[in-house]
Amino acid sequence: MKRDQRGVTVIGMMFFGVVAALLIVLTAKVVPTVTEYLAIQKAVNRAAQSGATVSEIRSAFERAKAADYFDAVSGKDLEIRKDGARIVVEFAYDKEIHLFGPVYLLLKYRGHNS
């Protein structure tokens, strides 16, 4: 009675190992930008609630920026407008992540106060 061999070949294991390593490196490079985005979103929400004028909102955002250590967006990059009685603060920025050689990953972040 002949038994068929089952399992993964060495080449198959190497292929899956390379794919897994690439995904881990990509995740390690993207997670800090997502964390920065969440810090910016939190700062925008606090600034929109603490100020009534454009200059007050921008200065409150700059204080939060100094405390949370991010630099992708500054107070002058915020778009501030009134929608009825509500103050709307919006921001947008792009983040380029160098992967290898001429290959980059472009992440576009957009947000507003909730």
MMTF fields as JSON, N, C-alpha, C and O atoms, coordinates in Angstrom:
{
  "mmtfVersion": "1.0.0",
  "mmtfProducer": "UNKNOWN",
  "numBonds": 455,
  "numAtoms": 456,
  "numGroups": 114,
  "numChains": 1,
  "numModels": 1,
  "chainsPerModel": [1],
  "groupsPerChain": [114],
  "chainIdList": ["A"],
  "bondAtomList": [4, 2, 8, 6, 12, 10, 16, 14, 20, 18, 24, 22, 28, 26, 32, 30, 36, 34, 40, 38, 44, 42, 48, 46, 52, 50, 56, 54, 60, 58, 64, 62, 68, 66, 72, 70, 76, 74, 80, 78, 84, 82, 88, 86, 92, 90, 96, 94, 100, 98, 104, 102, 108, 106, 112, 110, 116, 114, 120, 118, 124, 122, 128, 126, 132, 130, 136, 134, 140, 138, 144, 142, 148, 146, 152, 150, 156, 154, 160, 158, 164, 162, 168, 166, 172, 170, 176, 174, 180, 178, 184, 182, 188, 186, 192, 190, 196, 194, 200, 198, 204, 202, 208, 206, 212, 210, 216, 214, 220, 218, 224, 222, 228, 226, 232, 230, 236, 234, 240, 238, 244, 242, 248, 246, 252, 250, 256, 254, 260, 258, 264, 262, 268, 266, 272, 270, 276, 274, 280, 278, 284, 282, 288, 286, 292, 290, 296, 294, 300, 298, 304, 302, 308, 306, 312, 310, 316, 314, 320, 318, 324, 322, 328, 326, 332, 330, 336, 334, 340, 338, 344, 342, 348, 346, 352, 350, 356, 354, 360, 358, 364, 362, 368, 366, 372, 370, 376, 374, 380, 378, 384, 382, 388, 386, 392, 390, 396, 394, 400, 398, 404, 402, 408, 406, 412, 410, 416, 414, 420, 418, 424, 422, 428, 426, 432, 430, 436, 434, 440, 438, 444, 442, 448, 446, 452, 450],
  "bondOrderList": [1, 1, 1, 1, 1, 1, 1, 1, 1, 1, 1, 1, 1, 1, 1, 1, 1, 1, 1, 1, 1, 1, 1, 1, 1, 1, 1, 1, 1, 1, 1, 1, 1, 1, 1, 1, 1, 1, 1, 1, 1, 1, 1, 1, 1, 1, 1, 1, 1, 1, 1, 1, 1, 1, 1, 1, 1, 1, 1, 1, 1, 1, 1, 1, 1, 1, 1, 1, 1, 1, 1, 1, 1, 1, 1, 1, 1, 1, 1, 1, 1, 1, 1, 1, 1, 1, 1, 1, 1, 1, 1, 1, 1, 1, 1, 1, 1, 1, 1, 1, 1, 1, 1, 1, 1, 1, 1, 1, 1, 1, 1, 1, 1],
  "groupList": [{"groupName": "MET", "atomNameList": ["N", "CA", "C", "O"], "elementList": ["N", "C", "C", "O"], "formalChargeList": [0, 0, 0, 0], "bondAtomList": [1, 0, 2, 1, 3, 2], "bondOrderList": [1, 1, 2], "singleLetterCode": "M", "chemCompType": "L-PEPTIDE LINKING"}, {"groupName": "LYS", "atomNameList": ["N", "CA", "C", "O"], "elementList": ["N", "C", "C", "O"], "formalChargeList": [0, 0, 0, 0], "bondAtomList": [1, 0, 2, 1, 3, 2], "bondOrderList": [1, 1, 2], "singleLetterCode": "K", "chemCompType": "L-PEPTIDE LINKING"}, {"groupName": "ARG", "atomNameList": ["N", "CA", "C", "O"], "elementList": ["N", "C", "C", "O"], "formalChargeList": [0, 0, 0, 0], "bondAtomList": [1, 0, 2, 1, 3, 2], "bondOrderList": [1, 1, 2], "singleLetterCode": "R", "chemCompType": "L-PEPTIDE LINKING"}, {"groupName": "ASP", "atomNameList": ["N", "CA", "C", "O"], "elementList": ["N", "C", "C", "O"], "formalChargeList": [0, 0, 0, 0], "bondAtomList": [1, 0, 2, 1, 3, 2], "bondOrderList": [1, 1, 2], "singleLetterCode": "D", "chemCompType": "L-PEPTIDE LINKING"}, {"groupName": "GLN", "atomNameList": ["N", "CA", "C", "O"], "elementList": ["N", "C", "C", "O"], "formalChargeList": [0, 0, 0, 0], "bondAtomList": [1, 0, 2, 1, 3, 2], "bondOrderList": [1, 1, 2], "singleLetterCode": "Q", "chemCompType": "L-PEPTIDE LINKING"}, {"groupName": "GLY", "atomNameList": ["N", "CA", "C", "O"], "elementList": ["N", "C", "C", "O"], "formalChargeList": [0, 0, 0, 0], "bondAtomList": [1, 0, 2, 1, 3, 2], "bondOrderList": [1, 1, 2], "singleLetterCode": "G", "chemCompType": "PEPTIDE LINKING"}, {"groupName": "VAL", "atomNameList": ["N", "CA", "C", "O"], "elementList": ["N", "C", "C", "O"], "formalChargeList": [0, 0, 0, 0], "bondAtomList": [1, 0, 2, 1, 3, 2], "bondOrderList": [1, 1, 2], "singleLetterCode": "V", "chemCompType": "L-PEPTIDE LINKING"}, {"groupName": "THR", "atomNameList": ["N", "CA", "C", "O"], "elementList": ["N", "C", "C", "O"], "formalChargeList": [0, 0, 0, 0], "bondAtomList": [1, 0, 2, 1, 3, 2], "bondOrderList": [1, 1, 2], "singleLetterCode": "T", "chemCompType": "L-PEPTIDE LINKING"}, {"groupName": "ILE", "atomNameList": ["N", "CA", "C", "O"], "elementList": ["N", "C", "C", "O"], "formalChargeList": [0, 0, 0, 0], "bondAtomList": [1, 0, 2, 1, 3, 2], "bondOrderList": [1, 1, 2], "singleLetterCode": "I", "chemCompType": "L-PEPTIDE LINKING"}, {"groupName": "PHE", "atomNameList": ["N", "CA", "C", "O"], "elementList": ["N", "C", "C", "O"], "formalChargeList": [0, 0, 0, 0], "bondAtomList": [1, 0, 2, 1, 3, 2], "bondOrderList": [1, 1, 2], "singleLetterCode": "F", "chemCompType": "L-PEPTIDE LINKING"}, {"groupName": "ALA", "atomNameList": ["N", "CA", "C", "O"], "elementList": ["N", "C", "C", "O"], "formalChargeList": [0, 0, 0, 0], "bondAtomList": [1, 0, 2, 1, 3, 2], "bondOrderList": [1, 1, 2], "singleLetterCode": "A", "chemCompType": "L-PEPTIDE LINKING"}, {"groupName": "LEU", "atomNameList": ["N", "CA", "C", "O"], "elementList": ["N", "C", "C", "O"], "formalChargeList": [0, 0, 0, 0], "bondAtomList": [1, 0, 2, 1, 3, 2], "bondOrderList": [1, 1, 2], "singleLetterCode": "L", "chemCompType": "L-PEPTIDE LINKING"}, {"groupName": "PRO", "atomNameList": ["N", "CA", "C", "O"], "elementList": ["N", "C", "C", "O"], "formalChargeList": [0, 0, 0, 0], "bondAtomList": [1, 0, 2, 1, 3, 2], "bondOrderList": [1, 1, 2], "singleLetterCode": "P", "chemCompType": "L-PEPTIDE LINKING"}, {"groupName": "GLU", "atomNameList": ["N", "CA", "C", "O"], "elementList": ["N", "C", "C", "O"], "formalChargeList": [0, 0, 0, 0], "bondAtomList": [1, 0, 2, 1, 3, 2], "bondOrderList": [1, 1, 2], "singleLetterCode": "E", "chemCompType": "L-PEPTIDE LINKING"}, {"groupName": "TYR", "atomNameList": ["N", "CA", "C", "O"], "elementList": ["N", "C", "C", "O"], "formalChargeList": [0, 0, 0, 0], "bondAtomList": [1, 0, 2, 1, 3, 2], "bondOrderList": [1, 1, 2], "singleLetterCode": "Y", "chemCompType": "L-PEPTIDE LINKING"}, {"groupName": "ASN", "atomNameList": ["N", "CA", "C", "O"], "elementList": ["N", "C", "C", "O"], "formalChargeList": [0, 0, 0, 0], "bondAtomList": [1, 0, 2, 1, 3, 2], "bondOrderList": [1, 1, 2], "singleLetterCode": "N", "chemCompType": "L-PEPTIDE LINKING"}, {"groupName": "SER", "atomNameList": ["N", "CA", "C", "O"], "elementList": ["N", "C", "C", "O"], "formalChargeList": [0, 0, 0, 0], "bondAtomList": [1, 0, 2, 1, 3, 2], "bondOrderList": [1, 1, 2], "singleLetterCode": "S", "chemCompType": "L-PEPTIDE LINKING"}, {"groupName": "HIS", "atomNameList": ["N", "CA", "C", "O"], "elementList": ["N", "C", "C", "O"], "formalChargeList": [0, 0, 0, 0], "bondAtomList": [1, 0, 2, 1, 3, 2], "bondOrderList": [1, 1, 2], "singleLetterCode": "H", "chemCompType": "L-PEPTIDE LINKING"}],
  "groupTypeList": [0, 1, 2, 3, 4, 2, 5, 6, 7, 6, 8, 5, 0, 0, 9, 9, 5, 6, 6, 10, 10, 11, 11, 8, 6, 11, 7, 10, 1, 6, 6, 12, 7, 6, 7, 13, 14, 11, 10, 8, 4, 1, 10, 6, 15, 2, 10, 10, 4, 16, 5, 10, 7, 6, 16, 13, 8, 2, 16, 10, 9, 13, 2, 10, 1, 10, 10, 3, 14, 9, 3, 10, 6, 16, 5, 1, 3, 11, 13, 8, 2, 1, 3, 5, 10, 2, 8, 6, 6, 13, 9, 10, 14, 3, 1, 13, 8, 17, 11, 9, 5, 12, 6, 14, 11, 11, 11, 1, 14, 2, 5, 17, 15, 16],
  "groupIdList": [1, 2, 3, 4, 5, 6, 7, 8, 9, 10, 11, 12, 13, 14, 15, 16, 17, 18, 19, 20, 21, 22, 23, 24, 25, 26, 27, 28, 29, 30, 31, 32, 33, 34, 35, 36, 37, 38, 39, 40, 41, 42, 43, 44, 45, 46, 47, 48, 49, 50, 51, 52, 53, 54, 55, 56, 57, 58, 59, 60, 61, 62, 63, 64, 65, 66, 67, 68, 69, 70, 71, 72, 73, 74, 75, 76, 77, 78, 79, 80, 81, 82, 83, 84, 85, 86, 87, 88, 89, 90, 91, 92, 93, 94, 95, 96, 97, 98, 99, 100, 101, 102, 103, 104, 105, 106, 107, 108, 109, 110, 111, 112, 113, 114],
  "secStructList": [7, 7, 7, 7, 7, 7, 1, 7, 7, 2, 2, 2, 2, 2, 2, 2, 2, 2, 2, 2, 2, 2, 2, 2, 2, 2, 2, 2, 2, 2, 2, 2, 2, 2, 2, 2, 2, 2, 2, 2, 2, 2, 2, 2, 2, 2, 2, 2, 2, 2, 7, 1, 1, 2, 2, 2, 2, 2, 2, 2, 2, 2, 2, 2, 2, 2, 2, 2, 6, 7, 7, 1, 7, 7, 4, 4, 4, 7, 3, 3, 3, 3, 3, 6, 6, 3, 3, 3, 3, 3, 3, 3, 3, 3, 3, 3, 3, 3, 3, 3, 6, 6, 3, 3, 3, 3, 3, 3, 3, 3, 3, 3, 7, 7],
  "xCoordList": [0.835, 0.0, 0.893, 1.724, 0.71, 1.515, 0.802, -0.392, 1.565, 0.976, 1.442, 2.624, 0.519, 0.873, 1.42, 0.916, 2.441, 3.0, 2.163, 1.672, 2.015, 1.259, 2.122, 3.009, 1.849, 2.598, 2.984, 2.563, 3.782, 4.216, 5.675, 6.475, 6.016, 7.396, 8.222, 7.671, 9.511, 10.408, 10.193, 10.192, 10.013, 9.783, 8.46, 8.375, 7.443, 6.165, 6.292, 5.709, 7.057, 7.273, 8.042, 7.745, 9.025, 9.79, 8.898, 8.99, 8.043, 7.127, 6.208, 6.061, 5.594, 4.71, 5.478, 4.943, 6.714, 7.544, 7.854, 7.819, 8.16, 8.443, 7.188, 7.262, 6.053, 4.799, 4.473, 4.071, 4.644, 4.384, 5.337, 4.917, 6.61, 7.586, 7.231, 7.33, 6.819, 6.417, 5.201, 5.147, 4.241, 3.066, 3.423, 2.861, 4.341, 4.772, 5.499, 5.266, 6.371, 7.085, 6.113, 6.222, 5.172, 4.182, 3.344, 3.092, 2.92, 2.148, 2.971, 2.452, 4.241, 5.107, 5.311, 5.554, 5.216, 5.379, 4.072, 4.102, 2.93, 1.642, 1.069, 0.45, 1.259, 0.658, 1.035, 0.155, 2.286, 2.575, 1.82, 1.474, 1.561, 0.809, -0.652, -1.273, -1.205, -2.577, -2.665, -3.628, -1.67, -1.633, -1.544, -2.196, -0.739, -0.631, -1.97, -2.382, -2.648, -3.959, -4.949, -5.698, -4.958, -5.878, -5.558, -6.474, -4.274, -3.883, -4.341, -4.803, -4.213, -4.667, -6.181, -6.691, -6.893, -8.353, -8.783, -9.709, -8.121, -8.439, -8.152, -8.931, -7.036, -6.682, -7.68, -8.022, -8.142, -9.145, -10.447, -11.061, -10.874, -12.108, -11.996, -12.92, -10.867, -10.675, -10.613, -11.21, -9.908, -9.768, -11.109, -11.407, -11.923, -13.229, -14.156, -14.976, -14.035, -14.889, -14.395, -15.188, -13.095, -12.553, -12.532, -12.37, -12.689, -12.602, -13.875, -14.657, -14.067, -15.236, -14.847, -15.673, -13.586, -13.117, -12.058, -11.551, -11.745, -10.761, -9.401, -8.741, -8.975, -7.661, -7.607, -6.574, -8.703, -8.737, -8.633, -7.936, -9.32, -9.275, -7.878, -7.362, -7.258, -5.906, -4.894, -4.036, -4.991, -4.039, -4.28, -3.323, -5.537, -5.833, -5.281, -4.771, -5.383, -4.83, -3.307, -2.724, -2.658, -1.201, -0.741, 0.295, -1.493, -1.147, -1.266, -0.406, -2.332, -2.51, -1.427, -0.966, -1.029, 0.031, 1.34, 2.055, 1.655, 2.884, 2.837, 3.86, 1.666, 1.532, 1.549, 2.071, 0.983, 0.86, 1.98, 2.031, 2.883, 4.073, 3.758, 4.26, 2.944, 2.757, 3.09, 3.031, 3.437, 3.822, 3.248, 3.649, 2.338, 1.774, 0.839, 0.711, 0.185, -0.773, -0.474, -0.178, -0.551, -0.403, -1.719, -2.65, -1.786, -3.004, -3.404, -4.591, -2.419, -2.742, -3.283, -3.865, -3.099, -3.608, -5.082, -5.699, -5.638, -7.034, -7.981, -7.739, -9.047, -10.12, -11.247, -11.837, -11.537, -12.52, -13.66, -13.442, -14.888, -16.08, -17.24, -17.207, -18.259, -19.472, -20.543, -20.741, -21.221, -22.342, -23.546, -23.827, -24.247, -25.319, -24.706, -23.932, -25.038, -24.471, -23.251, -22.595, -22.951, -21.874, -20.589, -20.621, -19.467, -18.16, -17.605, -17.52, -17.232, -16.688, -15.207, -14.829, -14.378, -12.934, -12.532, -12.765, -11.925, -11.521, -10.019, -9.397, -9.454, -8.035, -7.837, -8.647, -6.756, -6.394, -4.888, -4.296, -4.285, -2.858, -2.53, -3.285, -1.378, -0.895, 0.363, 1.146, 0.547, 1.739, 2.34, 1.661, 3.603, 4.315, 5.207, 5.948, 5.129, 5.962, 6.844, 6.348, 8.148, 9.088, 9.135, 9.412, 8.867, 8.905, 10.253, 10.968, 10.606, 11.91, 12.125, 11.176, 13.37, 13.707, 12.832, 12.725, 12.203, 11.343, 9.879, 9.002, 9.615, 8.241, 7.863, 8.548, 6.749, 6.225, 4.768, 4.071, 4.323, 2.916, 2.379, 2.925, 1.319, 0.729, -0.559, -1.479, -0.625, -1.824, -2.406, -1.695, -3.69, -4.371, -5.302, -6.251, -5.017, -5.826, -6.686, -6.213, -7.949, -8.899, -9.734, -10.011, -10.139, -10.964, -11.6, -11.267, -12.519, -13.184, -13.66, -13.699, -14.026, -14.493, -15.854, -16.659, -16.09, -17.364, -18.309, -19.427],
  "yCoordList": [-1.169, 0.0, 1.249, 1.429, 2.096, 3.289, 4.472, 4.69, 5.238, 6.395, 7.675, 7.825, 8.586, 9.879, 10.776, 10.791, 11.503, 12.432, 13.695, 14.159, 14.235, 15.476, 16.458, 16.072, 17.734, 18.751, 19.896, 19.984, 20.746, 21.942, 21.76, 21.25, 22.176, 22.076, 23.202, 24.161, 23.083, 24.114, 25.42, 26.491, 25.342, 26.549, 27.199, 28.424, 26.4, 26.939, 27.625, 28.687, 27.021, 27.635, 28.946, 29.911, 28.986, 30.22, 31.319, 32.476, 30.959, 31.932, 32.525, 33.744, 31.681, 32.179, 32.969, 33.918, 32.592, 33.347, 34.742, 35.707, 34.853, 36.163, 37.031, 38.213, 36.47, 37.229, 37.692, 38.838, 36.812, 37.176, 38.276, 39.202, 38.186, 39.212, 40.564, 41.592, 40.572, 41.821, 42.439, 43.654, 41.621, 42.14, 42.701, 43.711, 42.063, 42.558, 43.895, 44.807, 44.022, 45.28, 46.382, 47.504, 46.083, 47.068, 47.53, 48.725, 46.607, 46.953, 47.81, 48.772, 47.486, 48.259, 49.685, 50.59, 49.892, 51.239, 52.022, 53.251, 51.353, 52.033, 52.374, 53.426, 51.52, 51.724, 53.076, 53.719, 53.546, 54.869, 56.015, 56.993, 55.909, 56.971, 56.959, 58.017, 55.788, 55.695, 56.255, 56.943, 55.965, 56.506, 58.027, 58.704, 58.568, 60.017, 60.613, 61.651, 59.966, 60.435, 60.484, 61.452, 59.456, 59.435, 60.547, 61.127, 60.859, 61.963, 63.295, 64.167, 63.454, 64.691, 64.816, 65.899, 63.739, 63.758, 64.155, 64.949, 63.612, 63.944, 65.42, 66.087, 65.927, 67.333, 68.261, 69.315, 67.877, 68.686, 68.732, 69.793, 67.598, 67.573, 68.457, 69.211, 68.372, 69.21, 70.682, 71.513, 71.023, 72.424, 73.006, 74.158, 72.23, 72.727, 72.994, 73.911, 72.206, 72.393, 73.517, 74.127, 73.798, 74.765, 76.199, 77.126, 76.403, 77.753, 78.201, 77.392, 79.524, 80.089, 80.85, 81.042, 81.284, 82.001, 81.159, 80.174, 81.574, 80.843, 80.853, 79.817, 82.006, 82.086, 81.262, 80.666, 81.22, 80.394, 78.912, 78.16, 78.494, 77.085, 76.722, 75.659, 77.591, 77.311, 77.236, 76.353, 78.155, 78.119, 76.909, 76.334, 76.509, 75.309, 74.076, 73.161, 74.048, 72.928, 72.894, 71.82, 74.052, 74.106, 73.624, 72.967, 73.939, 73.439, 71.917, 71.24, 71.38, 69.928, 69.269, 68.17, 69.943, 69.425, 69.31, 68.318, 70.305, 70.276, 69.173, 68.561, 68.923, 67.895, 66.487, 65.569, 66.298, 64.955, 64.593, 63.46, 65.531, 65.268, 64.761, 63.712, 65.48, 65.168, 66.404, 67.522, 66.213, 67.356, 67.329, 68.141, 66.434, 66.327, 67.488, 67.88, 68.041, 69.12, 70.197, 69.895, 71.459, 72.565, 73.343, 73.065, 74.295, 75.072, 75.83, 76.016, 76.267, 77.019, 76.119, 76.616, 74.794, 73.848, 73.495, 72.866, 73.888, 73.561, 74.435, 75.628, 73.836, 74.59, 74.716, 73.719, 75.943, 76.189, 76.996, 78.023, 76.512, 77.213, 76.957, 76.052, 77.77, 77.583, 76.956, 77.35, 75.989, 75.345, 75.548, 74.721, 76.645, 77.01, 77.49, 78.447, 76.843, 77.191, 76.332, 76.553, 75.376, 74.424, 74.855, 75.297, 74.729, 75.011, 73.71, 72.697, 73.756, 72.579, 72.825, 73.822, 71.905, 71.981, 70.755, 69.618, 71.001, 69.91, 69.965, 71.024, 68.804, 68.719, 67.626, 66.706, 67.741, 66.725, 66.782, 67.861, 65.628, 65.555, 64.2, 63.237, 64.153, 62.928, 62.464, 63.278, 61.175, 60.588, 59.607, 58.677, 59.796, 58.882, 57.98, 58.449, 56.689, 55.727, 55.041, 54.408, 55.17, 54.539, 53.045, 52.645, 52.232, 50.786, 50.222, 49.65, 50.374, 49.934, 50.534, 50.723, 50.83, 51.381, 52.573, 53.503, 52.563, 53.675, 53.49, 54.212, 52.542, 52.209, 52.899, 52.76, 53.655, 54.357, 53.975, 53.618, 54.055, 53.874, 55.242, 55.883, 55.701, 57.005, 56.804, 56.134, 57.385, 57.339, 58.741, 59.7, 58.861, 60.151, 60.157, 59.376, 61.051, 61.162, 62.416, 63.488, 62.266, 63.369, 63.198, 62.073, 64.31, 64.201, 65.521, 66.569, 65.45, 66.644, 66.346, 65.194, 67.421, 67.222, 66.555, 66.737, 65.775, 65.053, 65.7, 65.22],
  "zCoordList": [0.0, 0.0, 0.0, 0.89, -0.998, -1.146, -0.478, -0.686, 0.337, 1.028, 0.338, 0.026, 0.107, -0.463, 0.644, 1.767, 0.301, 1.283, 1.304, 0.275, 2.497, 2.663, 3.427, 4.189, 3.21, 3.935, 3.024, 1.87, 3.572, 2.867, 2.478, 3.263, 1.271, 0.824, 1.44, 1.981, 1.355, 1.876, 1.124, 1.731, -0.176, -0.974, -0.567, -0.48, -0.322, 0.134, 1.481, 1.697, 2.395, 3.704, 3.574, 4.278, 2.682, 2.47, 1.897, 2.308, 0.953, 0.366, 1.427, 1.506, 2.238, 3.284, 4.338, 4.91, 4.599, 5.539, 5.034, 5.798, 3.743, 3.149, 3.167, 3.504, 2.813, 2.832, 4.256, 4.459, 5.231, 6.624, 7.089, 7.784, 6.716, 7.1, 6.487, 7.157, 5.22, 4.571, 5.257, 5.448, 5.622, 6.324, 7.696, 8.12, 8.381, 9.697, 9.559, 10.353, 8.567, 8.348, 7.957, 8.452, 7.086, 6.671, 7.864, 8.018, 8.694, 9.886, 10.824, 11.392, 11.0, 11.89, 11.395, 12.193, 10.083, 9.542, 9.521, 9.577, 9.442, 9.344, 10.723, 10.882, 11.709, 13.033, 13.653, 14.224, 13.578, 14.154, 13.485, 14.149, 12.182, 11.519, 11.943, 12.041, 12.193, 12.678, 14.096, 14.435, 14.918, 16.276, 16.247, 17.042, 15.33, 15.181, 14.747, 15.264, 13.806, 13.361, 14.52, 14.654, 15.351, 16.49, 17.482, 18.065, 17.688, 18.563, 17.985, 18.721, 16.673, 16.022, 16.138, 16.426, 15.92, 16.029, 17.438, 17.606, 18.438, 19.829, 20.11, 20.79, 19.588, 19.783, 19.09, 19.625, 17.912, 17.194, 17.98, 18.1, 18.515, 19.301, 20.536, 20.843, 21.252, 22.443, 22.071, 22.757, 21.005, 20.601, 20.18, 20.497, 19.469, 19.015, 20.198, 20.145, 21.259, 22.43, 23.331, 24.047, 23.306, 24.252, 23.742, 24.536, 22.449, 21.907, 21.226, 20.728, 21.215, 20.547, 19.283, 18.391, 19.207, 18.029, 17.315, 17.853, 16.103, 15.308, 15.999, 16.075, 16.501, 17.148, 18.435, 18.739, 19.193, 20.406, 20.057, 20.738, 19.005, 18.587, 18.104, 18.45, 17.311, 16.821, 17.969, 17.981, 18.928, 20.05, 20.949, 21.467, 21.145, 21.934, 21.221, 21.867, 19.895, 19.129, 19.247, 19.398, 19.182, 19.306, 20.677, 20.781, 21.728, 23.066, 23.111, 23.675, 22.516, 22.479, 21.628, 21.937, 20.565, 19.692, 20.46, 20.321, 21.261, 22.052, 23.106, 23.414, 23.653, 24.696, 24.118, 24.751, 22.915, 22.336, 21.37, 20.892, 21.07, 20.251, 18.849, 18.446, 18.112, 16.699, 15.884, 16.396, 14.631, 13.805, 12.395, 11.561, 12.108, 10.761, 10.445, 9.285, 11.463, 11.275, 12.304, 13.46, 11.882, 12.826, 12.889, 12.133, 13.775, 13.942, 12.688, 12.423, 11.916, 10.692, 9.584, 8.62, 9.706, 8.708, 8.925, 8.066, 10.045, 10.343, 9.535, 9.352, 9.061, 8.407, 9.42, 9.835, 9.81, 10.864, 10.265, 9.623, 10.485, 9.993, 10.929, 11.763, 10.77, 11.564, 10.695, 9.545, 11.251, 10.59, 11.501, 12.369, 11.297, 12.22, 13.519, 13.522, 14.621, 15.921, 16.249, 17.267, 15.413, 15.674, 14.976, 13.828, 15.662, 15.074, 14.502, 15.196, 13.232, 12.554, 12.291, 11.676, 12.765, 12.554, 11.737, 12.147, 10.58, 9.687, 9.442, 9.521, 9.145, 8.807, 7.775, 7.654, 7.042, 6.042, 5.834, 5.796, 5.702, 5.421, 4.808, 4.939, 4.131, 3.5, 4.22, 4.71, 4.279, 4.889, 3.902, 3.465, 3.542, 2.655, 3.491, 4.355, 3.228, 3.924, 2.89, 1.957, 3.063, 2.139, 2.44, 3.571, 1.443, 1.622, 1.202, 2.025, -0.061, -0.556, -1.933, -2.694, -2.246, -3.56, -3.897, -3.099, -5.064, -5.449, -5.023, -5.498, -4.144, -3.771, -2.469, -1.455, -2.51, -1.347, -1.152, -2.102, 0.081, 0.412, 0.801, 1.699, 0.142, 0.426, 1.207, 0.737, 2.398, 3.232, 3.291, 3.588, 3.01, 3.058, 4.258, 4.33, 5.202, 6.405, 6.331, 5.954, 6.694, 6.75, 8.003, 8.419, 8.611, 9.796, 10.159, 9.605, 11.098, 11.619, 13.025, 13.458, 13.741, 15.115, 15.111, 14.198, 16.157, 16.235, 17.21, 17.397]
}
